[in-house]
C-alpha cells in the first residue's frame, strides 16, 4: 500500500504537466513541472511547482525554479480553486505551451 506523504494530504487536485522519463534517466536527475490545488489553513491555494534543469529551454527565459502561489481562494470557494488549477493545467495539449503559460503567470505570482 502506498502511503501519502503528510505534506500531500491536503492536495485536492494535482497534475504533473511534464516530468523526466524514468526509462531514460532511471537514477535521476528527476525534473518536473506540476500544478496543484490544496487546502490551506484559511482557504485554498493554486500552486505551480517548477523543477526544471538549469539548461532546460522549456518555458520563459529567466524564470527560476521554485514554488509559485498563483491564486488564493477563500474557504467558501473550494470549487473555484480546483477549477482554476484544472483550467490552467489543461490549457493546451502541448506540455511546453502549458509551461510557458505557467511561467508567464509566475511573473506576477509570489515565489515561496
PABATOR-835019 format. One record per residue: residue number from 0; residue in three letters; x, y, z of N, C-alpha, C in turn. Coordinates in steps of 0.02 Angstrom, whole numbers. Atoms other than C-alpha are relative to their C-alpha. Layout:
REM residues N
REC num residuo    nxx    nyy    nzz   caxx   cayy   cazz    cxx    cyy    czz
REC NUM     ala      X      Y      Z      X      Y      Z      X      Y      Z
...
***
This chain:
REM residues 112
REC num residuo    nxx    nyy    nzz   caxx   cayy   cazz    cxx    cyy    czz
REC   0     unk     42    -59      0      0      0      0     44     62      0
REC   1     unk    -38    -63      3     67    172    -48    -25     49     52
REC   2     unk     17    -51    -49     70    296     93      5     69    -32
REC   3     unk     -2    -68     25     30    476     51     42     41     49
REC   4     unk    -40    -42    -45    163    594    120    -44     51     35
REC   5     unk     39    -48    -40     97    708    257     -9     66    -37
REC   6     unk      4    -64     34    135    862    152    -48     -1    -60
REC   7     unk     45      5     59     24    797      9    -72    -14     19
REC   8     unk     68     19    -20   -130    752    111    -52     55    -10
REC   9     unk     47    -55      8   -206    924     91    -11     17    -74
REC  10     unk      8    -13     71   -195    917   -101    -68    -25    -23
REC  11     unk     66     17     26   -368    919   -180      4    -25    -71
REC  12     unk     -8     18     70   -309    905   -359     71     16    -21
REC  13     unk    -67    -14     24   -140    893   -445     10    -31    -69
REC  14     unk    -17     28     65    -70    866   -618     74     13    -13
REC  15     unk    -69     -7     22    108    834   -672     -4     16    -75
REC  16     unk      3    -23     69    121    934   -833     55    -32    -42
REC  17     unk    -56     30     34    292    865   -879     48    -28     53
REC  18     unk    -51     27    -44    424    754   -799     51    -39    -41
REC  19     unk    -51     38     34    586    669   -846    -23    -72     -7
REC  20     unk     19     70     13    564    496   -919     44    -46     42
REC  21     unk    -40     44    -43    618    368   -788     35    -56    -39
REC  22     unk    -34     49     43    663    248   -930     66     27    -26
REC  23     unk    -60    -32     26    791    372   -996     49     18     55
REC  24     unk    -43    -20    -56    858    426   -826    -24    -35     64
REC  25     unk     26     37    -57    817    288   -701     30     19     67
REC  26     unk    -33    -20    -62    940    354   -572      1     75     10
REC  27     unk      5    -73     -6    899    537   -597     44     33    -51
REC  28     unk     39    -45    -43    907    679   -608    -74      1    -20
REC  29     unk     72     -2     12    719    695   -593    -24     72      0
REC  30     unk     26    -68      7    639    855   -655    -74     -4    -17
REC  31     unk     72      0     14    456    902   -666    -29     70      4
REC  32     unk     41    -60     -5    326   1037   -683    -69    -25     20
REC  33     unk     67     20    -19    162   1021   -591    -39     59     27
REC  34     unk     46    -49    -28     13   1121   -538    -47    -37     45
REC  35     unk     46     33    -46    -97   1081   -391    -41     50     40
REC  36     unk     44    -38    -43   -237   1145   -283      1    -34     68
REC  37     unk     -1     30    -66   -226   1119    -97    -37     43     51
REC  38     unk     33    -35    -54   -316   1164     62     52     29     46
REC  39     unk    -44    -35    -47   -228   1292    169    -39     11     65
REC  40     unk     34    -10    -65   -270   1341    348    -59     48     -5
REC  41     unk     54    -48      4   -382   1484    292    -31      6    -70
REC  42     unk     29     -1     67   -434   1440    115     32    -52    -45
REC  43     unk    -26     47     50   -374   1357    -45     50     37    -45
REC  44     unk    -53    -30     40   -218   1390   -147     12    -41    -63
REC  45     unk    -21     32     63   -166   1353   -326     75     14     -7
REC  46     unk    -72     -5      1     20   1318   -338     28    -27    -66
REC  47     unk    -40     22     57    144   1299   -481     68    -21     28
REC  48     unk    -65     26    -23    295   1189   -438     44    -12    -61
REC  49     unk    -45      3     59    435   1215   -564     67    -29     22
REC  50     unk    -62     34    -15    582   1095   -556     32    -24    -65
REC  51     unk    -33     15     64    675   1103   -722     75      4      8
REC  52     unk    -73     -4      1    859   1076   -758     21     70    -19
REC  53     unk    -24    -69     14    962   1236   -766      7     13    -75
REC  54     unk    -10    -10     71    996   1208   -951    -62    -16    -42
REC  55     unk     63     16     35    815   1163   -994    -27     63    -33
REC  56     unk     24    -58     37    745   1279  -1127    -75      7      0
REC  57     unk     73     -6     -4    562   1250  -1084    -19     64     37
REC  58     unk     27    -58    -36    458   1396  -1028     30     66    -22
REC  59     unk    -22    -68     14    503   1579  -1020     70      9     30
REC  60     unk    -68    -11    -24    686   1627  -1006      1     44     62
REC  61     unk     -7    -40    -60    736   1694   -836    -44    -20     58
REC  62     unk     43     22    -55    602   1607   -733     38    -54     39
REC  63     unk    -37     46    -44    682   1518   -585    -44    -58     22
REC  64     unk     35     56    -31    635   1350   -513    -27     22     68
REC  65     unk     28    -15    -65    526   1357   -359    -73    -15      2
REC  66     unk     72      8     -9    350   1351   -292    -31     69     -4
REC  67     unk     32    -65     11    238   1492   -351    -73     -4     20
REC  68     unk     71     -5    -18     72   1538   -270    -34     41    -54
REC  69     unk     33    -34     57    -35   1578   -422    -64     34     22
REC  70     unk     64    -28    -22   -202   1608   -336    -17    -25     70
REC  71     unk     24     21    -66   -282   1603   -165    -75     13      2
REC  72     unk     72     -5     -2   -467   1573   -133    -23     -9     72
REC  73     unk     27      5    -68   -572   1589     24    -28    -70     13
REC  74     unk     27     66    -20   -644   1440    119    -63    -18    -37
REC  75     unk     63     14     34   -808   1457     25      8     -9    -75
REC  76     unk    -12      5     73   -727   1448   -148     43    -60    -19
REC  77     unk    -38     61     14   -657   1271   -149     -5    -20    -73
REC  78     unk     10     21     69   -732   1227   -318     33     48    -50
REC  79     unk    -33    -49     44   -668   1388   -398     75    -10      0
REC  80     unk    -72     12     -4   -492   1348   -337     19    -61    -42
REC  81     unk    -14     61     39   -497   1173   -411     -9     14    -74
REC  82     unk     12    -16     70   -571   1238   -573     57     41    -29
REC  83     unk    -56    -42     24   -433   1369   -589     61    -43    -15
REC  84     unk    -57     44     11   -298   1237   -569    -10    -45    -61
REC  85     unk     14     45     56   -381   1118   -692      4     38    -67
REC  86     unk     -1    -38     63   -405   1253   -824     70     20    -20
REC  87     unk    -69    -19     17   -225   1313   -813     38    -61    -25
REC  88     unk    -39     60     16   -153   1137   -817    -20    -32    -67
REC  89     unk     25     30     62   -260   1086   -966    -12     51    -55
REC  90     unk      9    -55     48   -248   1249  -1063     25    -15    -70
REC  91     unk    -26     19     65   -155   1165  -1205     18    -73      2
REC  92     unk    -18     71      3   -122    988  -1263     76    -11      0
REC  93     unk    -73      3      4     64   1026  -1282     29     24     66
REC  94     unk    -28    -16    -67    159   1023  -1116     43     63     -1
REC  95     unk    -43    -60      2    285   1155  -1171    -40     64     -1
REC  96     unk     43    -59      2    144   1278  -1206    -30     13     70
REC  97     unk     26     -8    -68     70   1247  -1033     54     28     46
REC  98     unk    -56    -25    -40    241   1276   -955     13     73    -14
REC  99     unk     -8    -71     17    258   1440  -1049    -54     42     34
REC 100     unk     55    -36    -32     87   1495   -984     12      4     76
REC 101     unk    -14      0    -71    133   1444   -807     56     48     18
REC 102     unk    -55    -47    -13    296   1541   -818    -23     72     -5
REC 103     unk     27    -68      5    201   1695   -875    -40     18     62
REC 104     unk     38    -11    -62     84   1676   -727     46      8     60
REC 105     unk    -47     -3    -56    233   1651   -612     31     70      8
REC 106     unk    -29    -68     -2    297   1826   -657    -39     45     48
REC 107     unk     42    -41    -44    151   1900   -559    -17    -36     65
REC 108     unk     17     41    -59    147   1764   -425     50     11     56
REC 109     unk    -45     -2    -58    226   1751   -254     40    -65      2
REC 110     unk    -44     59     -2    376   1633   -253     14    -17     73
REC 111     unk    -13     23    -68    397   1528    -97     59    -47     -2
***
